[in-house]
């Protein structure tokens, strides 16, 4: 922010005291609030105060400096509808986007009108926190896409808005998304046979995904490794609930590597529910070149207690 800086910035906003620690960075600090149409704007000169914020996240991104430690605070109640590919495009490296508020008051991005509409992390070292992503269209192909290295998605929620809508994929990467961290996130699809996977990773080496809950009816695993091997991944502390009930043992998966060449550690503390009364415990993790570290527990629809996974590395595929 221009001018003299103090450690803390405080101000009342919509009846709540907002306190921002400006000592978090030596870079620029910007504010975004779609609701302040009277005093907000989209050009340079806005955004340095909640009183005169940027109206869109893209406007704030456009005023950031790459690798400068810039932070964008998105205010409670902020809302944007994304209808185009790269509808939000974080194309400046090293930016951190922090959503303020909780529950329905979190900054919300709704995707509709175009199956390719998405929010892109397209520059390296991007961090997003506490954002709510709502899909409102059938067959969307990845409402959040990561196409750069060293990014983080922290404390975000992905879910369907329309109860009859089914995204094919909610989170998608390209082969450039190395060292991605996905943590403390919630992924929830609708009931019914509509989703392919909630998260698909394409050649994402050194992926670290942990402390997340994923629940949907997915035909190709809640978490899928596709399109190119992802090497040295680590997935742990996950709850996976696949509502698919396709007949046949091992037809339903929690985690699946369709490339059969991805490597890394799965576990510990993986809990998988598979919605079929069958001897399908090894469907919890399908990928012969992964190494599994217990506890990994799998339960099915019959209601028995969860069983430790029985897969054997190098033979279960």
Wavefront OBJ file of the C-alpha trace (Angstrom):
o trace
v 0.000 0.000 0.000
v 1.191 3.487 -0.730
v 2.268 5.866 1.992
v 3.250 5.095 5.557
v 2.546 1.548 6.710
v 1.605 0.373 10.164
v 1.616 -3.175 11.465
v -2.167 -3.395 11.550
v -4.955 -2.017 9.392
v -8.372 -2.027 11.063
v -11.765 -0.886 9.846
v -15.431 -1.666 10.265
v -16.916 -3.442 7.253
v -20.573 -4.525 7.057
v -20.874 -4.398 10.819
v -17.690 -6.400 11.426
v -14.274 -5.205 12.520
v -11.715 -6.172 9.890
v -8.130 -6.392 11.108
v -5.311 -6.974 8.619
v -1.714 -7.530 9.664
v 0.250 -5.555 7.077
v 3.489 -6.877 8.527
v 2.722 -10.144 6.692
v 4.433 -8.737 3.625
v 6.622 -5.947 2.356
v 4.682 -6.057 -0.899
v 1.432 -4.389 -1.896
v -1.837 -5.116 -0.098
v -5.082 -4.858 -2.069
v -8.760 -5.285 -1.206
v -11.576 -6.688 -3.383
v -15.326 -6.305 -2.717
v -17.970 -6.704 -5.421
v -20.604 -5.237 -3.117
v -19.066 -1.775 -2.870
v -20.206 -0.536 -6.267
v -20.568 3.049 -5.052
v -16.926 3.608 -4.127
v -15.170 0.663 -5.767
v -13.643 0.461 -9.225
v -11.480 -1.530 -11.583
v -8.590 0.776 -12.419
v -5.325 1.772 -10.769
v -5.922 3.895 -7.680
v -8.592 1.600 -6.315
v -8.012 -1.368 -4.059
v -5.678 0.101 -1.439
v -8.518 0.400 1.090
v -11.732 -1.503 1.809
v -13.492 1.858 1.382
v -12.515 1.971 -2.306
v -11.833 -1.643 -3.272
v -11.387 -3.325 -6.579
v -14.701 -4.809 -7.700
v -13.204 -7.952 -9.232
v -10.315 -10.209 -8.343
v -8.873 -9.912 -11.852
v -8.639 -6.127 -11.445
v -6.562 -6.598 -8.315
v -4.353 -9.200 -9.980
v -3.694 -6.806 -12.838
v -2.283 -4.251 -10.395
v 0.029 -6.692 -8.612
v 3.760 -6.965 -9.170
v 5.172 -10.411 -9.822
v 7.224 -12.010 -7.038
v 6.787 -8.960 -4.830
v 4.919 -10.677 -2.007
v 1.646 -8.957 -2.913
v -1.452 -10.019 -0.964
v -5.062 -9.611 -2.061
v -7.745 -9.717 0.630
v -11.181 -10.615 -0.770
v -13.877 -9.308 1.554
v -16.828 -11.235 3.019
v -19.795 -11.366 0.649
v -17.730 -10.878 -2.485
v -19.274 -12.769 -5.423
v -18.331 -13.310 -9.051
v -19.961 -15.359 -11.812
v -17.409 -17.011 -14.109
v -18.630 -17.784 -17.626
v -15.400 -18.003 -19.625
v -12.153 -19.895 -19.767
v -9.686 -18.016 -17.528
v -12.587 -15.997 -16.108
v -10.182 -15.381 -13.240
v -6.552 -15.692 -14.298
v -3.822 -15.417 -11.669
v -1.026 -14.708 -14.119
v 1.389 -12.827 -11.843
v 3.772 -15.053 -9.905
v 3.983 -14.985 -6.141
v 0.523 -13.561 -5.361
v -1.436 -14.673 -2.300
v -5.246 -14.389 -2.389
v -6.946 -14.619 1.005
v -10.718 -14.851 1.360
v -12.238 -13.304 4.478
v -15.404 -14.566 6.148
v -16.831 -17.995 6.861
v -19.661 -20.198 5.610
v -21.849 -18.519 3.004
v -20.067 -15.202 3.640
v -16.829 -16.454 2.101
v -15.832 -14.974 -1.266
v -17.777 -17.037 -3.788
v -17.045 -17.846 -7.435
v -19.901 -19.456 -9.408
v -19.238 -21.222 -12.726
v -21.949 -21.396 -15.397
v -22.757 -20.837 -19.062
v -19.663 -22.551 -20.473
v -18.220 -25.953 -19.573
v -14.717 -24.492 -19.948
v -15.298 -21.662 -17.477
v -12.553 -21.714 -14.878
v -10.430 -19.975 -12.261
v -6.761 -20.399 -13.205
v -3.649 -20.524 -11.096
v -1.439 -19.845 -14.099
v 1.638 -18.321 -12.472
v 4.154 -19.953 -10.172
v 3.985 -19.686 -6.385
v 0.335 -18.643 -6.307
v -1.534 -19.200 -3.037
v -5.321 -19.114 -2.575
v -7.050 -19.460 0.793
v -10.629 -19.685 2.074
v -12.497 -19.320 -1.232
v -15.807 -21.001 -2.131
v -16.188 -22.439 -5.652
v -19.689 -23.360 -6.869
v -20.377 -25.298 -10.068
v -23.722 -24.521 -11.715
v -23.494 -26.450 -14.989
v -23.290 -30.031 -16.261
v -19.990 -31.422 -17.552
v -17.672 -28.598 -16.536
v -14.116 -29.760 -17.114
v -12.292 -28.278 -14.133
v -13.609 -25.123 -12.483
v -10.215 -24.539 -10.862
v -7.167 -25.294 -12.997
v -3.551 -25.211 -11.834
v -1.023 -24.788 -14.639
v 2.067 -23.556 -12.791
v 4.519 -24.853 -10.219
v 4.716 -24.323 -6.449
v 1.081 -23.311 -5.956
v -1.075 -23.862 -2.881
v -4.837 -24.307 -2.442
v -5.625 -24.011 1.251
v -8.901 -24.144 3.148
v -11.109 -23.836 0.056
v -14.440 -25.505 -0.698
v -15.628 -26.944 -4.017
v -19.252 -27.992 -4.492
v -22.250 -28.084 -6.821
v -24.741 -25.218 -6.665
v -27.546 -26.748 -8.776
v -28.630 -30.124 -7.297
v -29.072 -31.406 -10.856
v -25.638 -30.254 -12.072
v -22.647 -32.558 -12.307
v -19.160 -31.261 -12.966
v -16.955 -33.802 -14.710
v -14.046 -32.487 -12.649
v -13.777 -29.763 -10.000
v -9.982 -29.438 -9.672
v -7.669 -30.102 -12.619
v -3.942 -29.667 -13.177
v -1.694 -29.548 -16.198
v 1.726 -31.164 -16.444
v 3.302 -27.892 -15.213
v 1.667 -28.069 -11.760
v 4.618 -29.537 -9.871
v 4.937 -29.259 -6.082
v 1.264 -28.357 -5.687
v -0.141 -28.464 -2.157
v -3.877 -28.996 -1.572
v -4.762 -28.878 2.117
v -7.789 -28.510 4.406
v -10.193 -28.451 1.459
v -13.723 -29.819 1.026
v -14.893 -31.311 -2.288
v -18.544 -32.314 -2.544
v -20.471 -33.389 -5.640
v -24.164 -34.185 -6.034
v -25.728 -37.593 -5.588
v -26.229 -39.499 -8.825
v -24.017 -40.770 -11.601
v -22.524 -37.561 -12.950
v -18.914 -36.918 -11.981
v -15.768 -38.484 -13.399
v -13.447 -37.423 -10.568
v -13.445 -34.549 -8.114
v -9.713 -33.916 -8.501
v -7.578 -34.978 -11.465
v -3.814 -34.601 -11.514
v -1.970 -34.702 -14.837
v 1.753 -35.327 -14.442
v 1.894 -33.335 -11.199
v 5.193 -34.347 -9.638
v 5.684 -33.891 -5.883
v 1.996 -33.261 -5.262
v 1.118 -32.996 -1.564
v -2.592 -33.410 -0.716
v -3.724 -33.754 2.875
v -6.474 -33.125 5.433
v -9.216 -32.993 2.791
v -12.711 -34.498 2.541
v -14.002 -35.633 -0.870
v -17.532 -36.930 -1.447
v -19.399 -37.600 -4.708
v -20.572 -40.267 -7.164
v -17.453 -40.670 -9.308
v -16.908 -43.203 -12.063
v -13.109 -42.865 -12.164
v -12.099 -42.417 -8.545
v -12.557 -39.395 -6.339
v -8.888 -38.617 -6.962
v -7.547 -39.559 -10.370
v -4.033 -39.527 -11.783
v -4.410 -39.223 -15.561
v -2.703 -38.101 -18.768
v 0.864 -38.610 -17.557
v 2.547 -40.121 -14.528
v 2.747 -38.023 -11.367
v 5.942 -38.829 -9.504
v 6.741 -38.741 -5.763
v 3.228 -37.750 -4.700
v 2.173 -37.840 -1.067
v -1.496 -38.181 -0.100
v -2.388 -38.538 3.566
v -5.086 -37.694 6.127
v -7.954 -37.887 3.605
v -11.606 -38.919 3.877
v -12.919 -40.302 0.581
v -16.613 -41.167 0.088
v -17.492 -42.533 -3.354
v -21.252 -42.974 -3.824
v -20.874 -44.825 -7.122
v -22.464 -48.300 -7.016
v -21.182 -49.795 -10.251
v -21.436 -53.589 -10.088
v -18.292 -55.632 -9.828
v -15.568 -55.923 -7.245
v -13.025 -53.087 -7.394
v -15.185 -51.163 -9.898
v -15.406 -48.228 -7.482
v -12.288 -46.398 -6.422
v -11.173 -43.808 -3.935
v -7.795 -43.109 -5.552
v -6.874 -44.400 -9.009
v -3.841 -44.102 -11.257
v -4.982 -44.702 -14.837
v -1.407 -44.256 -16.092
v -0.108 -47.133 -13.917
v 3.191 -45.316 -13.571
v 2.580 -42.715 -10.890
v 4.719 -43.084 -7.784
v 4.726 -41.919 -4.198
v 3.222 -42.513 -0.791
v -0.473 -43.046 -0.097
v -1.173 -42.744 3.620
v -1.193 -42.818 6.485
v -4.699 -41.998 7.721
v -6.744 -42.580 4.557
v -10.420 -43.464 5.104
v -12.370 -44.703 2.078
v -16.081 -45.513 1.678
v -17.141 -47.471 -1.433
v -20.878 -47.674 -2.065
v -21.166 -51.362 -2.975
v -21.750 -54.465 -0.892
v -18.916 -56.491 -2.373
v -15.420 -57.673 -1.610
v -13.968 -54.519 -3.074
v -11.560 -53.424 -0.374
v -8.613 -53.189 -2.773
v -10.589 -50.661 -4.830
v -9.765 -48.083 -2.204
v -6.399 -47.365 -3.817
v -5.753 -48.580 -7.368
v -2.209 -48.036 -8.577
v 0.514 -50.663 -8.531
v 3.439 -48.264 -8.323
v 2.211 -46.414 -5.241
v 3.481 -47.397 -1.809
v 0.750 -47.520 0.829
v 1.415 -46.721 4.473
v -1.191 -47.813 6.986
v -3.582 -47.018 8.427
v -5.673 -47.040 5.262
v -9.197 -48.257 5.996
v -11.979 -49.127 3.555
v -15.684 -49.593 4.347
v -18.590 -50.517 2.085
v -22.357 -50.039 1.977
v -23.185 -53.114 4.044
v -22.252 -51.225 7.180
v -19.441 -53.370 8.473
v -16.583 -51.782 10.342
v -13.824 -50.466 8.112
v -11.115 -52.947 7.129
v -7.415 -52.251 6.689
v -6.548 -52.185 3.020
v -5.251 -55.483 1.649
v -3.555 -54.276 -1.516
v -0.038 -55.444 -2.302
v 2.375 -53.058 -3.977
v 3.387 -54.098 -7.505
v 0.481 -56.527 -7.932
v -2.731 -54.571 -7.369
v -3.427 -52.383 -10.408
l 1 2 3 4 5 6 7 8 9 10 11 12 13 14 15 16 17 18 19 20 21 22 23 24 25 26 27 28 29 30 31 32 33 34 35 36 37 38 39 40 41 42 43 44 45 46 47 48 49 50 51 52 53 54 55 56 57 58 59 60 61 62 63 64 65 66 67 68 69 70 71 72 73 74 75 76 77 78 79 80 81 82 83 84 85 86 87 88 89 90 91 92 93 94 95 96 97 98 99 100 101 102 103 104 105 106 107 108 109 110 111 112 113 114 115 116 117 118 119 120 121 122 123 124 125 126 127 128 129 130 131 132 133 134 135 136 137 138 139 140 141 142 143 144 145 146 147 148 149 150 151 152 153 154 155 156 157 158 159 160 161 162 163 164 165 166 167 168 169 170 171 172 173 174 175 176 177 178 179 180 181 182 183 184 185 186 187 188 189 190 191 192 193 194 195 196 197 198 199 200 201 202 203 204 205 206 207 208 209 210 211 212 213 214 215 216 217 218 219 220 221 222 223 224 225 226 227 228 229 230 231 232 233 234 235 236 237 238 239 240 241 242 243 244 245 246 247 248 249 250 251 252 253 254 255 256 257 258 259 260 261 262 263 264 265 266 267 268 269 270 271 272 273 274 275 276 277 278 279 280 281 282 283 284 285 286 287 288 289 290 291 292 293 294 295 296 297 298 299 300 301 302 303 304 305 306 307 308 309 310 311 312 313 314 315 316 317
